[in-house]
């Protein structure tokens, strides 16, 4: 009986070990296949951290300018019409997506593509860090209700766009250098279709940003 119990425990440990090894192998396989997206997400969050930390180390003059700029920004957002707010929000999303789309059509566009999520992260990090450090819970509430809902959607679309641009840029580089031939049909057509879908997501993000601004922005007094 004791011997049978020992064998069962040994077999159970072997199964657990195999399961852990399989999971670790699977994780490595996912990272190997999705390293571009992992890098882009890391760049974005690194930018957020840099932006949030930089706010704490600004001098008094720069901080005063931030206060004035944000006060003017919130006043403008709360007094604009629905259409004006939507156009302004969508224009920013469109600009980022256009830069990424154009960079993907360049054989050496990878550095620019990598800068975009970093720059986006810094922008969100500065705004959210400033709001929290200056207005505490009120600033955090503004971020949660007005800024983050649309920013999460637009940033996700932007990161997927950057990933597609990396792939496209790499394919173009290999074709130009003669390393591979175009065996994927019309690359530009597929590329454009995918970015058209991302454009629709950006449109949705701008609508959400406009709605949350109209509903919640006036509830905060800065």
Phi, psi and omega in degrees: 000315179295322181293319179296321179295320180296320180294319179297317178296321180295316179296321179295319179295323178295320178296318178297319180296317178296321180295318179295319180296319179296318179297318180296319178296320180295319178298316179297322180294319179295316180296323180293322181279327185248030183296329180295312179295320178299319178294318180296316178297319179297320178296319180297310181292329174296319177297319178299317180295315178300315180296315181295320181289323182297331179297323182289342183250017177278151179281173184297323181295315180293321179296321178296322178294322178297320179298313180295315181298317182288325177297316177295322181295312181295322179296318180295318182295324182279342181257348180288160173282168179302315182295318180296317178297318179297314181298316180296317180293315181292328180297320179295313178299317181295322180297312179299314183294324180293319177298316181293317180299314181294320180295327179293340179272004179251135182295335180242036183273357184304316181300319179293319179300320181290329181288329186301307178295328177295314180296319177299317179296319179298317180299312179293322180295319179296313182296309182293321178295319178295315181298316182290317182290332183267319186244007176055232186294329177295319177293320177296321178296321177297317178298315184292326185262330186252313189273308190293321182306312180280328182295324179296316182292312182294324179291319177299315178297320180295319180294319176296322177296318177298320178298315178297322180293320176303312181298315181296315180298319180294320178297315180297318179299316180294323179292316181294320181281353177082010181287324178222165175252159180285097181253010185251020180074216181278096182298317183295323180296313179296319179298316181292322179297316180296321179286334175295321176295318178295326177296321177296321178295321176296323176298316177298319178299318179295323178295315179297318178299318180295317181294313180295326177294315181295326184275315192253333187302320182288349180283347183252136178247109180250000000 
